[in-house]
Structures are given as structure tokens and as C-alpha cells.
Amino acid sequence: MSLQKDPEGFEKRILHKFLDFKDKRILEVGCGEGRLTWQYAAASSLTVGFDPDHSALRVARADARDKSRDTYFASASASHIPFSKETFDIAILAWSL
Amino acid sequence: MQHESMVHALDEIRRTLKPNGILIDLRPVEDNWSVEIVSSAGWQVSGRLSDVPAGVADDEAAFNAMREVESKGWYIKKEEEEFAFFYYWDTPSEMKEFMEAEWEDFEKLEEDVFRKTSSLWASANADARVRVRVKMLITKWIRCRSNCQFDLHVLII
């Protein structure tokens, strides 16, 4: 299939307009395959994406091996986020609310 | 996600955020998204998708959840903006196939819109593609240190 999403990069542009990712710890809720994650992860100090969808996470983790050492993907649901309190500077609800 | 689950998730996110941390809510909003033909000659609208009631209800639940957590003093709204996010396909048939598989819960491509899109695409330039203009909303929220009602200084951060 020829599907292409946001080739103009509007989403990335507005995300960086709204946030300064430099040296920040980011939590992405509902990261799926990590499409959005890679729009900003390189600028952050740590990025953790989580999602309950195991097959999507497999794709995300495969990309992570090539793209970043400081980006991690976890299997979890937003009903119980498996991280300590006050860990992150920024949380992103990625098309997930 | 149901309203109560959304509020609970927003509380969980709040727990993991540092005081004055930022929550970004980035999501599509139902708005009878337009279907367009785009080529090197320009672009034109061929019709609009129909919002599915379940998708509209999901949007309403999300807005209500954010209103609730704001009223509880967990977050305070800092900034909001709409923008367009485009999905492109080479042909109308590929667009239709995708929508039937992926979007059936929130947007519907009516037959007359598909026919008009196919007709316009067939008569357009050879490089013509089809796209859907998705209405997106991005909102920046600040996680209050304790309760925003007693924490108004975050407004100037």
C-alpha cells in the first residue's frame, strides 16, 4: 500500500514549537510503533514509550536498535504506569486519549 | 477508553511527571475530514468523510476528561493549537481499503464521495494522489505541583 503520513512534517514542526526536548526525560503514552517517538527522541536525554500492543512494540524496538541508545519501549497500560513518581519532565499522549 | 479510565490515566501520568512538568495531548478530532486530490497542478476537495457517532463520543469523552482533571486542579492549560495532518495514497481504491480496515470506528467514506474522488483523480494530472486532511489538536498542560487552584504562579512559567 502507498500510504504516507504527514510527509510535510507538520506534526514534528508543531511538537518542537510547543516543547524544548533538550536534556528532558520524556514519557510517551500509547507510542504504538514509535512513529511519533522518532520525531523528537534524538533531542531528549531519555525517552520511554509504552503501549499495550505487543506487535506494535516489536516494530518500535526493532527501530530503536538502529536509531537510539537512549530510547526504550515498554509494554504497559496507562491504567498502571510502571515508573516511579516524578520521573519525567514531559509526558506525551500520542493520539491515545 | 472510557471517561473514568481516561481520568485515572491522567492521574497516573501526573504521578510520574515532575512538579510543573508538561503534558502534551496530541490527537485527531472528528470534523468530517476533507478528501482531496493533490497533484503538481494544485489540490481540490472531492468531498468530506462522515463522522461515526462512536468517534464523536470518544472525542467528547476525552474533552470531558481533560475538563475534569483541570477542575480537580491537577493540570492547567497553557497553550492549544489546531493543525492539519495529511494521509496520502496513490489511488482512491487504496484510500478506501485503508479506511475500511483502520478507520471504521470513527470515519466513514460514503459511496458518493468515493465515486467523485475516483472521477476527479482519474481526470487529474498523472502524478495525482488522494489525501485526507485530518484535523489535529495539540494542547500543552502544566502539571500542578499540588493543586492549581493554589498554585497560580505556574501561569507565568
Chai-1 contact restraints between the chains, C-beta under 6 A:
chainA,res_idxA,chainB,res_idxB,connection_type,confidence,min_distance_angstrom,max_distance_angstrom,comment,restraint_id
A,M1,B,E94,contact,1.0,0.0,6.0,A-B,restraint_1
A,S2,B,W89,contact,1.0,0.0,6.0,A-B,restraint_2
A,S2,B,D90,contact,1.0,0.0,6.0,A-B,restraint_3
A,S2,B,E94,contact,1.0,0.0,6.0,A-B,restraint_4
A,L3,B,W89,contact,1.0,0.0,6.0,A-B,restraint_5
A,Q4,B,Y88,contact,1.0,0.0,6.0,A-B,restraint_6
A,K5,B,Y87,contact,1.0,0.0,6.0,A-B,restraint_7
A,D6,B,F85,contact,1.0,0.0,6.0,A-B,restraint_8
A,F10,B,F83,contact,1.0,0.0,6.0,A-B,restraint_9
A,E11,B,F85,contact,1.0,0.0,6.0,A-B,restraint_10
A,I14,B,F83,contact,1.0,0.0,6.0,A-B,restraint_11
A,I14,B,I138,contact,1.0,0.0,6.0,A-B,restraint_12
A,F18,B,K140,contact,1.0,0.0,6.0,A-B,restraint_13
A,A78,B,A9,contact,1.0,0.0,6.0,A-B,restraint_14
A,S79,B,H8,contact,1.0,0.0,6.0,A-B,restraint_15
A,I81,B,E12,contact,1.0,0.0,6.0,A-B,restraint_16
A,I81,B,T16,contact,1.0,0.0,6.0,A-B,restraint_17
A,F83,B,T16,contact,1.0,0.0,6.0,A-B,restraint_18
A,K85,B,R15,contact,1.0,0.0,6.0,A-B,restraint_19
A,E86,B,K18,contact,1.0,0.0,6.0,A-B,restraint_20
A,T87,B,T16,contact,1.0,0.0,6.0,A-B,restraint_21
A,F88,B,T16,contact,1.0,0.0,6.0,A-B,restraint_22
A,F88,B,L17,contact,1.0,0.0,6.0,A-B,restraint_23
A,D89,B,K18,contact,1.0,0.0,6.0,A-B,restraint_24
A,D89,B,G21,contact,1.0,0.0,6.0,A-B,restraint_25
A,I90,B,I22,contact,1.0,0.0,6.0,A-B,restraint_26
A,A91,B,I13,contact,1.0,0.0,6.0,A-B,restraint_27
A,A91,B,L17,contact,1.0,0.0,6.0,A-B,restraint_28
A,A91,B,L23,contact,1.0,0.0,6.0,A-B,restraint_29
A,I92,B,I24,contact,1.0,0.0,6.0,A-B,restraint_30
A,L93,B,D25,contact,1.0,0.0,6.0,A-B,restraint_31
A,W95,B,R27,contact,1.0,0.0,6.0,A-B,restraint_32
A,L97,B,D25,contact,1.0,0.0,6.0,A-B,restraint_33
A,L97,B,R27,contact,1.0,0.0,6.0,A-B,restraint_34
A,L97,B,A62,contact,1.0,0.0,6.0,A-B,restraint_35
